Amino acid sequence: MILFDPAEGAGLIAAYGSDERVPFQAWDIRFVDAVTEGQPVIYAIERVDAALRAVEVRPA
């Protein structure tokens, strides 16, 4: 599930069964032009230093 703010071009992904929120940027969305808040997605995680971010976000 995601939270997405089109004005900011950023959002958060909340994995099922986890309290962790992973940030992502609009340019990481693949195969569709946009995603909507609450839409299930599949994504890969990139770790940079101590931070995580989602990459290759796509509809589930």
N, CA, C and O atoms as CSV, one atom per row, in Angstrom:
chain,resi,resn,atom,element,x,y,z
A,1,MET,N,N,0.847,-1.173,0.000
A,1,MET,CA,C,0.000,0.000,0.000
A,1,MET,C,C,0.889,1.233,0.000
A,1,MET,O,O,1.994,1.209,0.542
A,2,ILE,N,N,0.408,2.303,-0.606
A,2,ILE,CA,C,1.235,3.490,-0.701
A,2,ILE,C,C,0.486,4.741,-0.255
A,2,ILE,O,O,-0.743,4.798,-0.262
A,3,LEU,N,N,1.252,5.712,0.122
A,3,LEU,CA,C,0.780,7.078,0.303
A,3,LEU,C,C,1.551,7.875,-0.728
A,3,LEU,O,O,2.776,7.757,-0.784
A,4,PHE,N,N,0.886,8.689,-1.554
A,4,PHE,CA,C,1.574,9.392,-2.624
A,4,PHE,C,C,1.058,10.809,-2.724
A,4,PHE,O,O,-0.152,11.036,-2.726
A,5,ASP,N,N,1.971,11.765,-2.808
A,5,ASP,CA,C,1.634,13.174,-2.970
A,5,ASP,C,C,2.142,13.620,-4.339
A,5,ASP,O,O,3.333,13.893,-4.483
A,6,PRO,N,N,1.266,13.701,-5.355
A,6,PRO,CA,C,1.716,14.071,-6.691
A,6,PRO,C,C,2.362,15.453,-6.746
A,6,PRO,O,O,3.264,15.677,-7.553
A,7,ALA,N,N,1.920,16.375,-5.909
A,7,ALA,CA,C,2.501,17.717,-5.910
A,7,ALA,C,C,3.967,17.692,-5.494
A,7,ALA,O,O,4.776,18.457,-6.018
A,8,GLU,N,N,4.306,16.822,-4.563
A,8,GLU,CA,C,5.690,16.689,-4.097
A,8,GLU,C,C,6.482,15.697,-4.943
A,8,GLU,O,O,7.712,15.722,-4.942
A,9,GLY,N,N,5.783,14.828,-5.664
A,9,GLY,CA,C,6.456,13.810,-6.463
A,9,GLY,C,C,7.124,12.746,-5.616
A,9,GLY,O,O,8.111,12.140,-6.033
A,10,ALA,N,N,6.588,12.519,-4.432
A,10,ALA,CA,C,7.177,11.542,-3.516
A,10,ALA,C,C,6.079,10.830,-2.749
A,10,ALA,O,O,4.935,11.282,-2.694
A,11,GLY,N,N,6.455,9.710,-2.163
A,11,GLY,CA,C,5.483,8.960,-1.387
A,11,GLY,C,C,6.141,7.983,-0.451
A,11,GLY,O,O,7.366,7.923,-0.346
A,12,LEU,N,N,5.311,7.216,0.229
A,12,LEU,CA,C,5.773,6.185,1.154
A,12,LEU,C,C,5.063,4.881,0.838
A,12,LEU,O,O,3.878,4.866,0.506
A,13,ILE,N,N,5.798,3.798,0.945
A,13,ILE,CA,C,5.229,2.469,0.778
A,13,ILE,C,C,5.226,1.804,2.141
A,13,ILE,O,O,6.233,1.823,2.849
A,14,ALA,N,N,4.110,1.222,2.506
A,14,ALA,CA,C,3.996,0.479,3.759
A,14,ALA,C,C,3.808,-0.987,3.402
A,14,ALA,O,O,2.778,-1.371,2.848
A,15,ALA,N,N,4.798,-1.798,3.718
A,15,ALA,CA,C,4.714,-3.229,3.404
A,15,ALA,C,C,3.639,-3.889,4.257
A,15,ALA,O,O,3.450,-3.518,5.416
A,16,TYR,N,N,2.931,-4.870,3.689
A,16,TYR,CA,C,1.920,-5.605,4.445
A,16,TYR,C,C,2.564,-6.270,5.652
A,16,TYR,O,O,3.612,-6.903,5.525
A,17,GLY,N,N,1.950,-6.132,6.818
A,17,GLY,CA,C,2.448,-6.773,8.028
A,17,GLY,C,C,3.655,-6.104,8.648
A,17,GLY,O,O,4.300,-6.688,9.519
A,18,SER,N,N,3.979,-4.889,8.222
A,18,SER,CA,C,5.156,-4.196,8.753
A,18,SER,C,C,4.789,-2.761,9.101
A,18,SER,O,O,3.931,-2.155,8.459
A,19,ASP,N,N,5.447,-2.227,10.120
A,19,ASP,CA,C,5.257,-0.820,10.476
A,19,ASP,C,C,6.229,0.082,9.735
A,19,ASP,O,O,6.131,1.305,9.834
A,20,GLU,N,N,7.164,-0.500,8.993
A,20,GLU,CA,C,8.179,0.282,8.288
A,20,GLU,C,C,7.575,0.983,7.072
A,20,GLU,O,O,6.775,0.398,6.343
A,21,ARG,N,N,7.959,2.225,6.864
A,21,ARG,CA,C,7.538,3.012,5.710
A,21,ARG,C,C,8.776,3.285,4.867
A,21,ARG,O,O,9.779,3.784,5.378
A,22,VAL,N,N,8.710,2.961,3.583
A,22,VAL,CA,C,9.848,3.122,2.686
A,22,VAL,C,C,9.539,4.251,1.704
A,22,VAL,O,O,8.529,4.185,1.003
A,23,PRO,N,N,10.386,5.291,1.635
A,23,PRO,CA,C,10.130,6.402,0.719
A,23,PRO,C,C,10.435,6.032,-0.735
A,23,PRO,O,O,11.244,5.145,-1.008
A,24,PHE,N,N,9.771,6.729,-1.661
A,24,PHE,CA,C,10.088,6.587,-3.081
A,24,PHE,C,C,9.817,7.906,-3.791
A,24,PHE,O,O,9.087,8.757,-3.282
A,25,GLN,N,N,10.407,8.068,-4.962
A,25,GLN,CA,C,10.224,9.259,-5.783
A,25,GLN,C,C,9.386,8.900,-7.005
A,25,GLN,O,O,9.370,7.743,-7.426
A,26,ALA,N,N,8.697,9.873,-7.573
A,26,ALA,CA,C,7.827,9.632,-8.726
A,26,ALA,C,C,8.587,9.030,-9.902
A,26,ALA,O,O,8.018,8.230,-10.644
A,27,TRP,N,N,9.848,9.386,-10.094
A,27,TRP,CA,C,10.601,8.856,-11.243
A,27,TRP,C,C,10.919,7.368,-11.097
A,27,TRP,O,O,11.380,6.747,-12.055
A,28,ASP,N,N,10.683,6.784,-9.922
A,28,ASP,CA,C,10.901,5.354,-9.716
A,28,ASP,C,C,9.699,4.502,-10.122
A,28,ASP,O,O,9.778,3.274,-10.087
A,29,ILE,N,N,8.588,5.132,-10.506
A,29,ILE,CA,C,7.389,4.400,-10.920
A,29,ILE,C,C,7.616,3.831,-12.316
A,29,ILE,O,O,8.067,4.545,-13.213
A,30,ARG,N,N,7.308,2.554,-12.505
A,30,ARG,CA,C,7.525,1.867,-13.782
A,30,ARG,C,C,6.210,1.318,-14.337
A,30,ARG,O,O,5.305,0.968,-13.578
A,31,PHE,N,N,6.114,1.247,-15.658
A,31,PHE,CA,C,5.032,0.597,-16.408
A,31,PHE,C,C,3.700,1.336,-16.397
A,31,PHE,O,O,2.802,0.966,-17.152
A,32,VAL,N,N,3.539,2.351,-15.583
A,32,VAL,CA,C,2.338,3.187,-15.593
A,32,VAL,C,C,2.782,4.634,-15.414
A,32,VAL,O,O,3.899,4.894,-14.968
A,33,ASP,N,N,1.907,5.576,-15.761
A,33,ASP,CA,C,2.251,6.989,-15.613
A,33,ASP,C,C,2.145,7.469,-14.177
A,33,ASP,O,O,2.835,8.407,-13.779
A,34,ALA,N,N,1.280,6.827,-13.395
A,34,ALA,CA,C,1.058,7.278,-12.020
A,34,ALA,C,C,0.546,6.125,-11.173
A,34,ALA,O,O,0.091,5.107,-11.694
A,35,VAL,N,N,0.627,6.296,-9.891
A,35,VAL,CA,C,0.024,5.371,-8.937
A,35,VAL,C,C,-0.914,6.176,-8.056
A,35,VAL,O,O,-0.767,7.392,-7.931
A,36,THR,N,N,-1.870,5.503,-7.450
A,36,THR,CA,C,-2.819,6.200,-6.596
A,36,THR,C,C,-2.647,5.766,-5.151
A,36,THR,O,O,-2.174,4.665,-4.867
A,37,GLU,N,N,-3.033,6.637,-4.256
A,37,GLU,CA,C,-2.924,6.344,-2.829
A,37,GLU,C,C,-3.746,5.105,-2.495
A,37,GLU,O,O,-4.902,4.987,-2.901
A,38,GLY,N,N,-3.144,4.195,-1.760
A,38,GLY,CA,C,-3.813,2.964,-1.374
A,38,GLY,C,C,-3.645,1.818,-2.359
A,38,GLY,O,O,-4.076,0.699,-2.083
A,39,GLN,N,N,-3.025,2.080,-3.505
A,39,GLN,CA,C,-2.844,1.045,-4.526
A,39,GLN,C,C,-1.750,0.057,-4.114
A,39,GLN,O,O,-0.667,0.484,-3.713
A,40,PRO,N,N,-2.005,-1.243,-4.203
A,40,PRO,CA,C,-0.949,-2.227,-3.928
A,40,PRO,C,C,0.147,-2.136,-4.997
A,40,PRO,O,O,-0.148,-2.023,-6.186
A,41,VAL,N,N,1.391,-2.185,-4.573
A,41,VAL,CA,C,2.524,-2.101,-5.490
A,41,VAL,C,C,3.579,-3.154,-5.156
A,41,VAL,O,O,3.607,-3.705,-4.055
A,42,ILE,N,N,4.433,-3.414,-6.125
A,42,ILE,CA,C,5.614,-4.255,-5.962
A,42,ILE,C,C,6.806,-3.323,-6.129
A,42,ILE,O,O,6.760,-2.405,-6.948
A,43,TYR,N,N,7.866,-3.542,-5.369
A,43,TYR,CA,C,9.015,-2.647,-5.464
A,43,TYR,C,C,10.286,-3.357,-5.028
A,43,TYR,O,O,10.245,-4.372,-4.333
A,44,ALA,N,N,11.398,-2.810,-5.446
A,44,ALA,CA,C,12.710,-3.265,-4.987
A,44,ALA,C,C,13.236,-2.224,-4.007
A,44,ALA,O,O,12.846,-1.058,-4.071
A,45,ILE,N,N,14.116,-2.636,-3.105
A,45,ILE,CA,C,14.677,-1.718,-2.105
A,45,ILE,C,C,16.145,-1.468,-2.401
A,45,ILE,O,O,16.900,-2.388,-2.718
A,46,GLU,N,N,16.531,-0.212,-2.293
A,46,GLU,CA,C,17.932,0.181,-2.418
A,46,GLU,C,C,18.365,0.748,-1.072
A,46,GLU,O,O,17.682,1.604,-0.509
A,47,ARG,N,N,19.479,0.282,-0.563
A,47,ARG,CA,C,19.990,0.779,0.719
A,47,ARG,C,C,21.139,1.743,0.436
A,47,ARG,O,O,22.110,1.391,-0.235
A,48,VAL,N,N,21.015,2.960,0.958
A,48,VAL,CA,C,22.061,3.968,0.842
A,48,VAL,C,C,22.430,4.369,2.258
A,48,VAL,O,O,21.626,4.963,2.976
A,49,ASP,N,N,23.650,4.042,2.654
A,49,ASP,CA,C,24.092,4.247,4.035
A,49,ASP,C,C,23.095,3.556,4.973
A,49,ASP,O,O,22.865,2.354,4.838
A,50,ALA,N,N,22.509,4.281,5.904
A,50,ALA,CA,C,21.567,3.676,6.849
A,50,ALA,C,C,20.119,3.791,6.365
A,50,ALA,O,O,19.209,3.261,7.002
A,51,ALA,N,N,19.905,4.479,5.243
A,51,ALA,CA,C,18.546,4.725,4.756
A,51,ALA,C,C,18.143,3.724,3.675
A,51,ALA,O,O,18.984,3.197,2.946
A,52,LEU,N,N,16.848,3.479,3.591
A,52,LEU,CA,C,16.270,2.648,2.537
A,52,LEU,C,C,15.430,3.526,1.637
A,52,LEU,O,O,14.875,4.531,2.080
A,53,ARG,N,N,15.335,3.147,0.365
A,53,ARG,CA,C,14.365,3.787,-0.518
A,53,ARG,C,C,13.887,2.752,-1.512
A,53,ARG,O,O,14.616,1.825,-1.863
A,54,ALA,N,N,12.666,2.917,-1.958
A,54,ALA,CA,C,12.081,1.995,-2.929
A,54,ALA,C,C,12.467,2.438,-4.334
A,54,ALA,O,O,12.467,3.629,-4.647
A,55,VAL,N,N,12.794,1.471,-5.167
A,55,VAL,CA,C,13.090,1.734,-6.575
A,55,VAL,C,C,12.267,0.768,-7.415
A,55,VAL,O,O,11.826,-0.268,-6.919
A,56,GLU,N,N,12.062,1.100,-8.672
A,56,GLU,CA,C,11.279,0.265,-9.581
A,56,GLU,C,C,9.909,-0.086,-8.994
A,56,GLU,O,O,9.540,-1.256,-8.898
A,57,VAL,N,N,9.172,0.944,-8.607
A,57,VAL,CA,C,7.819,0.779,-8.060
A,57,VAL,C,C,6.860,0.507,-9.217
A,57,VAL,O,O,6.849,1.250,-10.198
A,58,ARG,N,N,6.058,-0.550,-9.111
A,58,ARG,CA,C,5.109,-0.905,-10.169
A,58,ARG,C,C,3.827,-1.446,-9.556
A,58,ARG,O,O,3.850,-1.958,-8.437
A,59,PRO,N,N,2.709,-1.342,-10.267
A,59,PRO,CA,C,1.455,-1.879,-9.741
A,59,PRO,C,C,1.561,-3.379,-9.497
A,59,PRO,O,O,2.244,-4.091,-10.233
A,60,ALA,N,N,0.882,-3.849,-8.462
A,60,ALA,CA,C,0.885,-5.290,-8.145
A,60,ALA,C,C,-0.076,-6.031,-9.041
A,60,ALA,O,O,-0.213,-7.249,-8.926
